[in-house]
Amino acid sequence: MALIFLAFLPQFVDPAAPSKAAAFLFLGAVFNLNGTLWNLFVAWSSARVGRGLMRNARFSIWFNRCVGALLVVLGVRLALSRD
């Protein structure tokens, strides 16, 4: 991620800016703020949807079975891998 910032963010800093470092840090802070707000929204909405789905006992049982089977399959696949 640091390489992406170093490669693409400087093109948005004005060459005539009195403090290029401050402009670079400001753009980084804006990116972090937007990313944090987006991730908070995704976490909040997924928790809300998950809570609603898990209220249904039948769905909850089948979901847990499917996730358990997936983990077993991944474990067996990992155990049998040669790499």
N, C-alpha and C positions, 0 to 999 in steps of 0.2 A: 504494500500500500504506500509505503514511503517513496518508492521509486515512481509510482504514478503521480504523487504530489510533486515530486521534484521534476518530472517530465512535463506535466500538463499545466500545473498551476501558475508557473511564472509567466506564461503568455497572457494572463489576465491582469498582471501587475503593470501599471503604467510606467514606461521608462523614464518619464519626467517626474515621477513621484519623489518627494523629498526623502522619504524613508521607505525604501523597497522592502526591508525586512518587516516593518510594521504592517505594510499592505499584505505581504505574504502571510503573516501571522493572523491578520484579520480574516483573510479568505479561508484559512485553515479553521479558524474558530467558527465561521459561518457554516462551513461544511460539517464540522462536528456537531453544532447545534441542530442543523437539519437532520443529520443522521440519528442523533439521539431522540429527537421528537418522533421521527418515523419509527424507530425501533420500539419506543414506548407505545405508540399506537398499535403496532403489530402485536406486541406482547399483551396489551390490554384486550384487543379484539379477539385474539386466539384464546385467551383465558376465559373470556365471556362465552365464546362459542363452545369451548371444551366443557365448561361447567354446564351449559345447556344440554349438550349431548350426553354427558355422564349421568344426568338425572334419570334418563331412560335406562332401567336396569338391564333390559335385554340387549340393548346396544352396547352397554358397558361390558357385559360378559363376552360378547362376540369380539368386541374391540380388543379386550385383554387377551383373548385366545389368539387372535390374528397377530398381534404384536409379539406374543410369546413364541408362536410358530416361526415368525420372521427372524427373531433372535436366535432360535435354535438352528434354523437353516444357515444363517450367517456364521454361527459358531462352528457348525460342521464344515462349512466351506472354508473357513479360516484354518481349521485343524487339518484339512486335507490339502491345503495349498502347499506348493513346493518352493515358492519364492521367499 
